[in-house]
């Protein structure tokens, strides 16, 4: 479930990057971050499948719910990391402009 | 247990290489040279940035997962698997198998991305040349 949610997030971020007009939103960073995590969780899933066999695809409801909760939390953390990086790098100069106005 | 540490180590090496390469490219450009090679129109530092973003992103989200599962804690020795010799051996085995496979898979995918990006850049350059 964590892997699945991360893959959906990676696909969505990649589509946003593909439709971008310029690089000011840095969707490339967001998509690479999610793809990196998705690839790492894929390896985890392959090893787990090798150990559990077909049982891997029939998880307990409680485990699935916990994994879904973890996946959504991981996606939220990724978004926070991307947002903080965007505000620090400030490619459009919006933060600098707001700080200048406030001063 | 701590499989993401292998990718974290690779990420440190790649980030260092990216900074060295970027400095080298700036020096070449200052001398009036061209950072584009016969095989590639995309600078190496940019390609290394893609790899470091994938590695650091994966490491950050997997670190979060390990905290979630109680395998990483905010006090020394930070990894719960370090509490007993048996768990430590299991952790090292996991790093050598799962961890190495994670780092290898990300690197292989990155090589694929670089080859595809170079091919696309070459194709668009040829199309521009044909139009001119």
gemmi code that builds the backbone of each chain (N, CA, C; Angstrom):
import gemmi

chains = {
    "A": [
        ("UNK", (0.834, -1.210, 0.000), (0.000, 0.000, 0.000), (0.873, 1.266, 0.000)),
        ("UNK", (1.946, 1.236, 0.820), (2.863, 2.396, 0.873), (3.487, 2.609, -0.508)),
        ("UNK", (3.928, 1.487, -1.107), (4.537, 1.550, -2.446), (3.540, 2.087, -3.470)),
        ("UNK", (2.324, 1.566, -3.421), (1.292, 1.956, -4.383), (0.989, 3.461, -4.286)),
        ("UNK", (0.821, 3.948, -3.061), (0.507, 5.378, -2.849), (1.672, 6.251, -3.326)),
        ("UNK", (2.896, 5.793, -3.067), (4.074, 6.574, -3.489), (4.189, 6.592, -5.018)),
        ("UNK", (3.870, 5.462, -5.661), (3.915, 5.408, -7.136), (2.888, 6.388, -7.721)),
        ("UNK", (1.679, 6.416, -7.140), (0.655, 7.366, -7.619), (1.139, 8.812, -7.436)),
        ("UNK", (1.769, 9.089, -6.298), (2.298, 10.441, -6.042), (3.391, 10.780, -7.055)),
        ("UNK", (4.254, 9.785, -7.362), (5.347, 10.004, -8.321), (4.792, 10.281, -9.713)),
        ("UNK", (3.760, 9.528, -10.113), (3.145, 9.725, -11.432), (2.507, 11.121, -11.500)),
        ("UNK", (1.787, 11.506, -10.437), (1.132, 12.827, -10.408), (2.176, 13.944, -10.492)),
        ("UNK", (3.276, 13.811, -9.733), (4.330, 14.832, -9.745), (4.994, 14.905, -11.121)),
        ("UNK", (5.174, 13.731, -11.751), (5.789, 13.705, -13.087), (4.878, 14.386, -14.114)),
        ("UNK", (3.572, 14.172, -13.996), (2.627, 14.827, -14.912), (2.655, 16.346, -14.715)),
        ("UNK", (2.742, 16.786, -13.460), (2.840, 18.232, -13.179), (4.115, 18.802, -13.796)),
        ("UNK", (5.226, 18.027, -13.675), (6.508, 18.460, -14.261), (6.380, 18.544, -15.794)),
        ("UNK", (5.706, 17.573, -16.393), (5.562, 17.526, -17.843), (4.735, 18.705, -18.363)),
        ("UNK", (3.727, 19.126, -17.577), (2.834, 20.205, -18.022), (3.325, 21.591, -17.613)),
        ("UNK", (4.516, 21.650, -16.978), (5.001, 22.928, -16.442), (5.271, 23.934, -17.559)),
        ("UNK", (5.118, 25.240, -17.231), (5.430, 26.294, -18.206), (6.877, 26.747, -18.024)),
        ("UNK", (7.351, 26.706, -16.758), (8.763, 26.996, -16.466), (9.161, 26.163, -15.244)),
        ("UNK", (10.422, 26.309, -14.800), (10.909, 25.465, -13.706), (10.689, 26.078, -12.323)),
        ("UNK", (9.897, 27.165, -12.257), (9.786, 27.893, -10.990), (9.147, 27.065, -9.866)),
        ("UNK", (8.305, 26.088, -10.190), (7.679, 25.277, -9.142), (8.518, 24.055, -8.755)),
        ("UNK", (9.551, 23.766, -9.482), (10.474, 22.662, -9.205), (9.775, 21.314, -9.022)),
        ("UNK", (8.844, 20.999, -9.931), (8.163, 19.714, -9.861), (9.119, 18.554, -10.180)),
        ("UNK", (10.207, 18.859, -10.888), (11.198, 17.829, -11.204), (11.788, 17.230, -9.939)),
        ("UNK", (12.091, 18.098, -8.967), (12.638, 17.640, -7.682), (11.621, 16.744, -6.963)),
        ("UNK", (10.350, 17.188, -6.966), (9.290, 16.431, -6.285), (9.130, 15.044, -6.910)),
        ("UNK", (9.125, 14.990, -8.249), (8.918, 13.694, -8.898), (10.118, 12.776, -8.686)),
        ("UNK", (11.344, 13.322, -8.739), (12.527, 12.474, -8.524), (12.555, 11.928, -7.098)),
        ("UNK", (12.119, 12.757, -6.140), (12.083, 12.319, -4.743), (11.122, 11.136, -4.582)),
        ("UNK", (9.919, 11.267, -5.148), (8.936, 10.179, -5.038), (9.379, 8.936, -5.812)),
        ("UNK", (9.986, 9.134, -7.000), (10.460, 7.972, -7.764), (11.574, 7.249, -7.021)),
        ("UNK", (12.463, 8.006, -6.384), (13.539, 7.396, -5.587), (12.962, 6.507, -4.502)),
        ("UNK", (11.980, 7.032, -3.756), (11.350, 6.262, -2.674), (10.584, 5.066, -3.236)),
        ("UNK", (9.882, 5.277, -4.369), (9.098, 4.185, -4.966), (10.016, 3.045, -5.412)),
        ("UNK", (11.177, 3.391, -5.989), (12.116, 2.349, -6.425), (12.650, 1.576, -5.227)),
        ("UNK", (12.960, 2.305, -4.147), (13.497, 1.650, -2.950), (12.450, 0.732, -2.323)),
        ("UNK", (11.194, 1.173, -2.297), (10.124, 0.330, -1.736), (9.800, -0.838, -2.666)),
        ("UNK", (10.086, -0.680, -3.976), (9.890, -1.800, -4.906), (10.836, -2.941, -4.552)),
        ("UNK", (12.098, -2.596, -4.272), (13.085, -3.613, -3.881), (12.631, -4.298, -2.595)),
        ("UNK", (12.158, -3.495, -1.647), (11.633, -4.020, -0.377), (10.507, -5.019, -0.652)),
        ("UNK", (9.603, -4.644, -1.582), (8.446, -5.488, -1.913), (8.890, -6.795, -2.566)),
        ("UNK", (9.908, -6.719, -3.441), (10.397, -7.928, -4.122), (10.977, -8.909, -3.105)),
        ("UNK", (11.750, -8.383, -2.149), (12.347, -9.252, -1.125), (11.259, -9.851, -0.230)),
        ("UNK", (10.252, -9.042, 0.078), (9.152, -9.532, 0.918), (8.357, -10.610, 0.175)),
        ("UNK", (8.164, -10.387, -1.135), (7.442, -11.371, -1.958), (8.229, -12.685, -2.015)),
        ("UNK", (9.558, -12.575, -2.139), (10.398, -13.774, -2.188), (10.272, -14.573, -0.889)),
        ("UNK", (10.026, -13.860, 0.201), (9.931, -14.519, 1.517), (8.526, -15.076, 1.755)),
        ("UNK", (7.497, -14.288, 1.405), (6.115, -14.669, 1.734), (5.377, -15.392, 0.606)),
        ("UNK", (5.840, -15.210, -0.609), (5.124, -15.800, -1.738), (3.804, -15.081, -1.982)),
        ("UNK", (2.772, -15.859, -2.358), (1.467, -15.262, -2.703), (0.818, -14.559, -1.507)),
        ("UNK", (1.198, -14.932, -0.285), (0.628, -14.287, 0.924), (0.906, -12.780, 0.944)),
        ("UNK", (1.959, -12.370, 0.202), (2.307, -10.945, 0.147), (1.122, -10.122, -0.355)),
        ("UNK", (0.330, -10.722, -1.273), (-0.786, -9.983, -1.893), (-2.087, -10.080, -1.092)),
        ("UNK", (-2.037, -10.762, 0.046), (-3.248, -10.883, 0.877), (-2.939, -10.427, 2.310)),
        ("UNK", (-2.669, -9.123, 2.470), (-2.334, -8.645, 3.819), (-3.581, -8.551, 4.714)),
        ("UNK", (-3.322, -8.547, 6.018), (-4.413, -8.359, 6.981), (-4.958, -6.930, 6.815)),
        ("UNK", (-6.240, -6.752, 7.106), (-6.873, -5.428, 6.937), (-6.168, -4.362, 7.788)),
        ("UNK", (-5.797, -4.739, 9.024), (-5.143, -3.773, 9.931), (-3.780, -3.345, 9.370)),
        ("UNK", (-3.027, -4.331, 8.811), (-1.706, -4.031, 8.227), (-1.852, -3.109, 7.014)),
        ("UNK", (-2.900, -3.387, 6.218), (-3.126, -2.596, 5.016), (-3.475, -1.150, 5.378)),
        ("UNK", (-4.287, -1.021, 6.413), (-4.694, 0.314, 6.858), (-3.473, 1.084, 7.383)),
        ("UNK", (-2.641, 0.385, 8.154), (-1.431, 1.021, 8.700), (-0.486, 1.425, 7.573)),
        ("UNK", (-0.356, 0.541, 6.569), (0.513, 0.836, 5.418), (-0.017, 2.026, 4.612)),
        ("UNK", (-1.351, 2.092, 4.474), (-1.966, 3.209, 3.733), (-1.733, 4.520, 4.480)),
        ("UNK", (-1.884, 4.468, 5.791), (-1.645, 5.632, 6.648), (-0.182, 6.074, 6.524)),
        ("UNK", (0.724, 5.086, 6.519), (2.155, 5.383, 6.355), (2.427, 5.992, 4.978)),
        ("UNK", (1.810, 5.427, 3.933), (2.007, 5.932, 2.573), (1.559, 7.377, 2.441)),
        ("UNK", (0.374, 7.668, 2.967), (-0.139, 9.044, 2.893), (0.744, 10.001, 3.691)),
        ("UNK", (1.223, 9.533, 4.854), (2.106, 10.373, 5.676), (3.426, 10.630, 4.954)),
        ("UNK", (3.944, 9.588, 4.261), (5.200, 9.740, 3.512), (5.019, 10.748, 2.370)),
        ("UNK", (3.875, 10.673, 1.696), (3.589, 11.618, 0.606), (3.499, 13.045, 1.169)),
        ("UNK", (2.828, 13.185, 2.320), (2.707, 14.506, 2.959), (4.085, 15.034, 3.343)),
        ("UNK", (4.952, 14.155, 3.886), (6.312, 14.579, 4.249), (7.080, 15.038, 3.014)),
        ("UNK", (6.920, 14.292, 1.910), (7.565, 14.676, 0.646), (7.120, 16.057, 0.195)),
        ("UNK", (5.815, 16.319, 0.319), (5.290, 17.634, -0.077), (5.863, 18.747, 0.799)),
        ("UNK", (5.989, 18.465, 2.109), (6.542, 19.472, 3.034), (8.009, 19.759, 2.677)),
        ("UNK", (8.788, 18.685, 2.403), (10.206, 18.857, 2.032), (10.302, 19.721, 0.766)),
        ("UNK", (9.467, 19.391, -0.226), (9.461, 20.137, -1.499), (9.096, 21.611, -1.276)),
        ("UNK", (8.067, 21.848, -0.435), (7.606, 23.217, -0.179), (8.682, 24.044, 0.540)),
        ("UNK", (9.314, 23.446, 1.566), (10.362, 24.153, 2.321), (11.523, 24.507, 1.379)),
        ("UNK", (11.922, 23.527, 0.531), (13.012, 23.760, -0.427), (12.636, 24.872, -1.409)),
        ("UNK", (11.365, 24.853, -1.856), (10.887, 25.862, -2.804), (10.942, 27.265, -2.181)),
        ("UNK", (10.509, 27.364, -0.920), (10.510, 28.670, -0.241), (11.927, 29.164, 0.025)),
        ("UNK", (12.834, 28.231, 0.335), (14.233, 28.628, 0.593), (14.903, 29.066, -0.717)),
        ("UNK", (14.718, 28.270, -1.768), (15.370, 28.601, -3.054), (14.681, 29.783, -3.736)),
        ("UNK", (13.386, 29.919, -3.510), (12.593, 31.056, -3.968), (12.886, 31.451, -5.432)),
        ("UNK", (12.657, 30.534, -6.384), (13.022, 30.837, -7.782), (12.261, 32.018, -8.396)),
        ("UNK", (11.056, 32.299, -7.909), (10.279, 33.421, -8.462), (10.549, 34.721, -7.713)),
        ("UNK", (11.274, 34.644, -6.599), (11.585, 35.827, -5.805), (10.404, 36.330, -4.978)),
        ("UNK", (9.366, 35.515, -4.833), (8.164, 35.941, -4.099), (8.440, 36.181, -2.616)),
        ("UNK", (9.240, 35.294, -2.006), (9.546, 35.424, -0.572), (10.383, 36.684, -0.337)),
        ("UNK", (11.397, 36.865, -1.192), (12.258, 38.050, -1.073), (11.432, 39.332, -1.216)),
        ("UNK", (10.482, 39.307, -2.174), (9.638, 40.485, -2.411), (8.766, 40.761, -1.179)),
        ("UNK", (8.191, 39.694, -0.600), (7.333, 39.845, 0.577), (8.131, 40.374, 1.765)),
        ("UNK", (9.376, 39.885, 1.908), (10.227, 40.342, 3.019), (10.615, 41.815, 2.836)),
        ("UNK", (10.861, 42.217, 1.586), (11.229, 43.610, 1.289), (10.077, 44.544, 1.628)),
        ("UNK", (8.836, 44.080, 1.271), (7.651, 44.879, 1.542), (7.432, 45.037, 3.032)),
        ("UNK", (7.682, 43.941, 3.786), (7.464, 43.952, 5.235), (8.470, 44.850, 5.945)),
        ("UNK", (9.687, 44.957, 5.358), (10.754, 45.746, 6.012), (10.500, 47.256, 5.874)),
    ],
    "B": [
        ("UNK", (15.417, -2.634, 8.270), (16.127, -2.304, 9.525), (16.985, -1.055, 9.366)),
        ("UNK", (17.859, -1.098, 8.344), (18.645, 0.115, 8.056), (19.110, 0.092, 6.607)),
        ("UNK", (18.293, -0.517, 5.742), (18.671, -0.703, 4.340), (18.935, 0.628, 3.635)),
        ("UNK", (18.252, 1.691, 4.089), (18.387, 2.993, 3.421), (19.777, 3.610, 3.627)),
        ("UNK", (20.552, 3.085, 4.592), (21.883, 3.665, 4.859), (22.844, 3.469, 3.682)),
        ("UNK", (22.642, 2.385, 2.916), (23.507, 2.139, 1.745), (23.262, 3.250, 0.709)),
        ("UNK", (21.973, 3.547, 0.469), (21.631, 4.624, -0.478), (22.092, 5.980, 0.059)),
        ("UNK", (22.028, 6.162, 1.390), (22.478, 7.420, 2.004), (23.978, 7.613, 1.753)),
        ("UNK", (24.744, 6.521, 1.881), (26.193, 6.598, 1.630), (26.449, 6.950, 0.167)),
        ("UNK", (25.683, 6.325, -0.737), (25.828, 6.634, -2.171), (25.455, 8.096, -2.431)),
        ("UNK", (24.398, 8.565, -1.743), (23.944, 9.950, -1.934), (25.038, 10.954, -1.538)),
        ("UNK", (25.772, 10.655, -0.450), (26.856, 11.543, -0.004), (27.946, 11.609, -1.080)),
        ("UNK", (28.306, 10.437, -1.613), (29.358, 10.375, -2.645), (28.900, 11.126, -3.906)),
        ("UNK", (27.642, 10.883, -4.320), (27.118, 11.513, -5.546), (27.031, 13.035, -5.381)),
        ("UNK", (26.585, 13.500, -4.201), (26.478, 14.944, -3.963), (27.852, 15.604, -4.018)),
        ("UNK", (28.848, 14.945, -3.437), (30.222, 15.474, -3.489), (30.705, 15.540, -4.937)),
        ("UNK", (30.467, 14.453, -5.678), (30.889, 14.406, -7.086), (30.180, 15.501, -7.895)),
        ("UNK", (28.904, 15.734, -7.567), (28.121, 16.759, -8.286), (28.746, 18.146, -8.073)),
        ("UNK", (29.120, 18.451, -6.814), (29.730, 19.757, -6.521), (31.076, 19.918, -7.225)),
        ("UNK", (31.876, 18.850, -7.216), (33.195, 18.898, -7.879), (33.008, 19.128, -9.383)),
        ("UNK", (32.072, 18.390, -9.966), (31.802, 18.473, -11.410), (31.277, 19.866, -11.781)),
        ("UNK", (30.387, 20.415, -10.933), (29.825, 21.751, -11.204), (30.932, 22.810, -11.200)),
        ("UNK", (31.860, 22.697, -10.226), (32.985, 23.651, -10.162), (33.856, 23.536, -11.404)),
        ("UNK", (34.091, 22.275, -11.831), (34.912, 22.021, -13.016), (34.259, 22.654, -14.261)),
        ("UNK", (32.940, 22.505, -14.366), (32.213, 23.052, -15.523), (32.234, 24.591, -15.525)),
        ("UNK", (32.129, 25.181, -14.314), (32.193, 26.651, -14.219), (33.564, 27.136, -14.696)),
        ("UNK", (34.638, 26.415, -14.272), (35.999, 26.786, -14.680), (36.154, 26.691, -16.199)),
        ("UNK", (35.592, 25.624, -16.790), (35.681, 25.444, -18.255), (34.941, 26.578, -18.973)),
        ("UNK", (33.746, 26.933, -18.450), (32.945, 27.994, -19.073), (33.629, 29.352, -18.954)),
        ("UNK", (34.291, 29.582, -17.807), (35.002, 30.854, -17.597), (36.160, 31.011, -18.590)),
        ("UNK", (36.750, 29.849, -18.939), (37.858, 29.879, -19.909), (37.339, 29.956, -21.346)),
        ("UNK", (35.990, 30.014, -21.481), (35.399, 30.104, -22.818), (35.185, 28.767, -23.480)),
        ("UNK", (35.350, 27.688, -22.718), (35.161, 26.341, -23.270), (33.698, 25.939, -23.280)),
        ("UNK", (33.454, 24.713, -23.743), (32.091, 24.194, -23.835), (31.981, 22.929, -22.983)),
        ("UNK", (30.975, 22.871, -22.100), (30.811, 21.687, -21.230), (30.087, 20.546, -21.951)),
        ("UNK", (29.588, 20.849, -23.163), (28.922, 19.796, -23.933), (29.991, 18.912, -24.562)),
        ("UNK", (29.791, 17.603, -24.509), (30.737, 16.689, -25.133), (30.103, 16.147, -26.405)),
        ("UNK", (30.894, 15.358, -27.129), (30.366, 14.790, -28.383), (29.176, 13.878, -28.104)),
        ("UNK", (29.217, 13.172, -26.944), (28.148, 12.213, -26.631), (26.968, 12.883, -25.950)),
        ("UNK", (27.217, 14.009, -25.275), (26.137, 14.575, -24.471), (26.058, 16.093, -24.548)),
        ("UNK", (24.822, 16.596, -24.636), (24.600, 18.047, -24.595), (24.159, 18.475, -23.199)),
        ("UNK", (23.925, 17.494, -22.331), (23.492, 17.794, -20.964), (24.704, 17.697, -20.040)),
        ("UNK", (25.009, 18.772, -19.276), (26.191, 18.725, -18.399), (26.086, 17.597, -17.368)),
        ("UNK", (27.237, 17.014, -17.027), (27.276, 15.887, -16.079), (26.753, 16.292, -14.698)),
        ("UNK", (27.020, 17.549, -14.301), (26.576, 17.991, -12.968), (25.045, 17.950, -12.866)),
        ("UNK", (24.363, 18.237, -13.984), (22.893, 18.213, -13.998), (22.382, 16.772, -13.867)),
        ("UNK", (23.087, 15.866, -14.554), (22.698, 14.451, -14.466), (22.923, 13.919, -13.057)),
        ("UNK", (24.039, 14.325, -12.431), (24.319, 13.885, -11.065), (23.295, 14.446, -10.081)),
        ("UNK", (22.763, 15.640, -10.413), (21.728, 16.257, -9.571), (20.459, 15.391, -9.579)),
        ("UNK", (20.132, 14.833, -10.744), (18.960, 13.944, -10.828), (19.148, 12.744, -9.900)),
        ("UNK", (20.367, 12.156, -9.968), (20.641, 10.973, -9.132), (20.607, 11.328, -7.645)),
        ("UNK", (21.226, 12.458, -7.290), (21.259, 12.834, -5.866), (19.843, 13.153, -5.358)),
        ("UNK", (19.001, 13.764, -6.209), (17.610, 14.030, -5.794), (16.841, 12.732, -5.553)),
        ("UNK", (17.054, 11.755, -6.435), (16.371, 10.461, -6.256), (16.854, 9.774, -4.980)),
        ("UNK", (18.181, 9.790, -4.779), (18.743, 9.104, -3.613), (18.334, 9.777, -2.306)),
        ("UNK", (18.498, 11.115, -2.220), (18.157, 11.823, -0.973), (16.662, 11.746, -0.685)),
        ("UNK", (15.849, 11.846, -1.757), (14.388, 11.739, -1.586), (13.997, 10.384, -1.040)),
        ("UNK", (14.548, 9.342, -1.657), (14.262, 7.980, -1.193), (14.720, 7.762, 0.237)),
        ("UNK", (15.918, 8.263, 0.540), (16.473, 8.107, 1.890), (15.583, 8.814, 2.927)),
        ("UNK", (15.137, 10.029, 2.603), (14.304, 10.796, 3.555), (12.994, 10.062, 3.845)),
        ("UNK", (12.329, 9.562, 2.788), (11.035, 8.906, 3.001), (11.207, 7.531, 3.659)),
        ("UNK", (12.294, 6.827, 3.333), (12.523, 5.535, 3.997), (12.957, 5.710, 5.448)),
        ("UNK", (13.684, 6.804, 5.722), (14.040, 7.100, 7.120), (12.758, 7.304, 7.926)),
        ("UNK", (11.808, 8.029, 7.324), (10.514, 8.257, 7.976), (9.799, 6.922, 8.231)),
        ("UNK", (9.854, 6.021, 7.236), (9.210, 4.711, 7.394), (9.850, 3.923, 8.546)),
        ("UNK", (11.187, 4.003, 8.642), (11.887, 3.281, 9.709), (11.577, 3.870, 11.085)),
        ("UNK", (11.386, 5.186, 11.154), (10.983, 5.813, 12.417), (9.574, 5.326, 12.772)),
        ("UNK", (8.707, 5.283, 11.760), (7.313, 4.830, 11.912), (7.267, 3.418, 12.526)),
        ("UNK", (8.159, 2.541, 12.027), (8.185, 1.149, 12.493), (9.045, 0.956, 13.743)),
        ("UNK", (9.573, 2.047, 14.291), (10.358, 1.970, 15.530), (11.747, 1.385, 15.349)),
        ("UNK", (12.246, 1.366, 14.094), (13.587, 0.815, 13.844), (14.680, 1.874, 13.978)),
        ("UNK", (14.282, 3.137, 13.846), (15.206, 4.258, 14.070), (14.631, 5.082, 15.220)),
        ("UNK", (15.485, 5.401, 16.189), (15.040, 6.163, 17.368), (15.915, 7.410, 17.537)),
        ("UNK", (15.413, 8.456, 18.212), (16.205, 9.695, 18.307), (17.291, 9.666, 19.382)),
        ("UNK", (17.614, 8.516, 19.944), (18.690, 8.438, 20.935), (19.712, 7.367, 20.523)),
        ("UNK", (20.930, 7.514, 21.074), (22.039, 6.618, 20.729), (21.688, 5.163, 21.045)),
        ("UNK", (22.003, 4.210, 20.232), (22.752, 4.238, 18.968), (21.868, 4.473, 17.733)),
        ("UNK", (20.700, 5.035, 17.920), (19.773, 5.452, 16.842), (19.088, 4.300, 16.095)),
        ("UNK", (19.751, 3.149, 16.010), (19.141, 1.986, 15.343), (18.831, 0.936, 16.408)),
        ("UNK", (17.577, 0.532, 16.519), (17.217, -0.447, 17.564), (17.898, -1.795, 17.320)),
        ("UNK", (18.274, -2.042, 16.059), (18.954, -3.304, 15.733), (20.359, -3.378, 16.334)),
        ("UNK", (20.859, -2.240, 16.841), (22.211, -2.220, 17.419), (22.193, -2.701, 18.880)),
        ("UNK", (21.012, -2.987, 19.407), (20.918, -3.369, 20.818), (21.419, -4.781, 21.104)),
        ("UNK", (21.366, -5.658, 20.130), (21.893, -7.016, 20.349), (22.711, -7.446, 19.137)),
        ("UNK", (23.675, -8.334, 19.405), (24.586, -8.782, 18.338), (23.818, -9.515, 17.241)),
        ("UNK", (22.793, -10.278, 17.660), (21.990, -11.047, 16.692), (21.254, -10.099, 15.736)),
        ("UNK", (20.625, -9.053, 16.313), (19.897, -8.075, 15.497), (20.854, -7.293, 14.593)),
        ("UNK", (22.031, -6.988, 15.110), (23.027, -6.245, 14.319), (23.456, -7.059, 13.104)),
        ("UNK", (23.675, -8.368, 13.323), (24.067, -9.243, 12.207), (22.964, -9.289, 11.154)),
        ("UNK", (21.705, -9.361, 11.629), (20.559, -9.381, 10.705), (20.475, -8.068, 9.921)),
        ("UNK", (20.734, -6.962, 10.636), (20.699, -5.636, 10.001), (21.778, -5.534, 8.915)),
        ("UNK", (22.984, -6.004, 9.234), (24.073, -5.934, 8.252), (23.766, -6.801, 7.031)),
        ("UNK", (23.138, -7.952, 7.277), (22.747, -8.823, 6.166), (21.707, -8.123, 5.285)),
        ("UNK", (20.753, -7.443, 5.926), (19.720, -6.721, 5.177), (20.339, -5.575, 4.370)),
        ("UNK", (21.308, -4.885, 4.969), (21.980, -3.795, 4.245), (22.732, -4.338, 3.027)),
        ("UNK", (23.362, -5.514, 3.205), (24.155, -6.101, 2.120), (23.270, -6.642, 0.992)),
        ("UNK", (22.045, -7.001, 1.307), (21.162, -7.555, 0.271), (20.168, -6.486, -0.227)),
        ("UNK", (19.177, -6.146, 0.620), (18.129, -5.183, 0.228), (18.739, -3.809, -0.050)),
        ("UNK", (19.585, -3.338, 0.849), (20.182, -2.000, 0.725), (20.981, -1.833, -0.555)),
        ("UNK", (21.834, -2.823, -0.840), (22.669, -2.748, -2.053), (21.776, -2.806, -3.301)),
        ("UNK", (20.759, -3.679, -3.270), (19.836, -3.773, -4.425), (19.118, -2.441, -4.670)),
        ("UNK", (18.720, -1.740, -3.591), (18.050, -0.436, -3.718), (18.967, 0.560, -4.423)),
        ("UNK", (20.219, 0.626, -3.946), (21.183, 1.578, -4.527), (21.465, 1.233, -5.983)),
        ("UNK", (21.593, -0.068, -6.270), (21.883, -0.505, -7.647), (20.699, -0.181, -8.563)),
        ("UNK", (19.466, -0.463, -8.105), (18.283, -0.202, -8.939), (18.153, 1.286, -9.277)),
        ("UNK", (18.335, 2.144, -8.269), (18.245, 3.596, -8.514), (19.323, 4.020, -9.519)),
        ("UNK", (20.540, 3.482, -9.367), (21.632, 3.852, -10.273), (21.342, 3.381, -11.696)),
        ("UNK", (20.792, 2.158, -11.829), (20.480, 1.612, -13.161), (19.393, 2.468, -13.833)),
        ("UNK", (18.360, 2.827, -13.050), (17.279, 3.672, -13.598), (17.848, 5.029, -14.021)),
        ("UNK", (18.758, 5.570, -13.210), (19.389, 6.859, -13.533), (20.186, 6.763, -14.844)),
        ("UNK", (20.925, 5.686, -15.022), (21.683, 5.499, -16.273), (20.712, 5.490, -17.459)),
        ("UNK", (19.566, 4.796, -17.281), (18.537, 4.764, -18.328), (18.005, 6.157, -18.641)),
        ("UNK", (17.738, 6.942, -17.584), (17.241, 8.320, -17.762), (18.272, 9.149, -18.538)),
        ("UNK", (19.557, 9.004, -18.166), (20.629, 9.779, -18.826), (20.721, 9.422, -20.309)),
        ("UNK", (20.651, 8.114, -20.614), (20.739, 7.671, -22.019), (19.556, 8.244, -22.810)),
        ("UNK", (18.343, 8.155, -22.210), (17.136, 8.662, -22.887), (17.217, 10.182, -23.070)),
        ("UNK", (17.681, 10.893, -22.028), (17.773, 12.358, -22.103), (18.779, 12.782, -23.171)),
        ("UNK", (19.924, 12.074, -23.237), (20.930, 12.392, -24.261), (20.375, 12.158, -25.664)),
        ("UNK", (19.643, 11.050, -25.816), (19.067, 10.731, -27.127), (18.055, 11.805, -27.536)),
        ("UNK", (17.228, 12.233, -26.584), (16.221, 13.272, -26.880), (16.883, 14.602, -27.217)),
        ("UNK", (17.953, 14.935, -26.450), (18.667, 16.198, -26.692), (19.317, 16.188, -28.078)),
        ("UNK", (19.892, 15.013, -28.426), (20.543, 14.867, -29.736), (19.502, 15.017, -30.861)),
        ("UNK", (18.340, 14.391, -30.630), (17.259, 14.406, -31.628), (16.763, 15.846, -31.847)),
        ("UNK", (16.556, 16.578, -30.736), (16.044, 17.948, -30.872), (17.095, 18.848, -31.503)),
        ("UNK", (18.390, 18.581, -31.209), (19.469, 19.369, -31.827), (19.522, 19.115, -33.326)),
        ("UNK", (19.312, 17.846, -33.713), (19.316, 17.495, -35.133), (18.126, 18.153, -35.850)),
        ("UNK", (16.979, 18.179, -35.159), (15.781, 18.811, -35.748), (15.993, 20.320, -35.924)),
        ("UNK", (16.655, 20.935, -34.909), (16.962, 22.377, -34.994), (17.929, 22.650, -36.145)),
        ("UNK", (18.932, 21.758, -36.266), (19.932, 21.893, -37.331), (19.298, 21.763, -38.708)),
        ("UNK", (18.327, 20.834, -38.813), (17.630, 20.597, -40.080), (16.795, 21.791, -40.503)),
        ("UNK", (16.217, 22.466, -39.455), (15.365, 23.639, -39.722), (16.199, 24.842, -40.161)),
        ("UNK", (17.427, 24.955, -39.611), (18.271, 26.138, -39.867), (18.820, 26.121, -41.294)),
    ],
}
model = gemmi.Model(1)
for chain_id, residues in chains.items():
    chain = gemmi.Chain(chain_id)
    for i, (resn, *xyz) in enumerate(residues, 1):
        res = gemmi.Residue()
        res.name, res.seqid = resn, gemmi.SeqId(i, " ")
        for name, pos in zip(("N", "CA", "C"), xyz):
            atom = gemmi.Atom()
            atom.name, atom.element = name, gemmi.Element(name[0])
            atom.pos, atom.b_iso = gemmi.Position(*pos), 0.0
            res.add_atom(atom)
        chain.add_residue(res)
    model.add_chain(chain)
structure = gemmi.Structure()
structure.add_model(model)
structure.setup_entities()
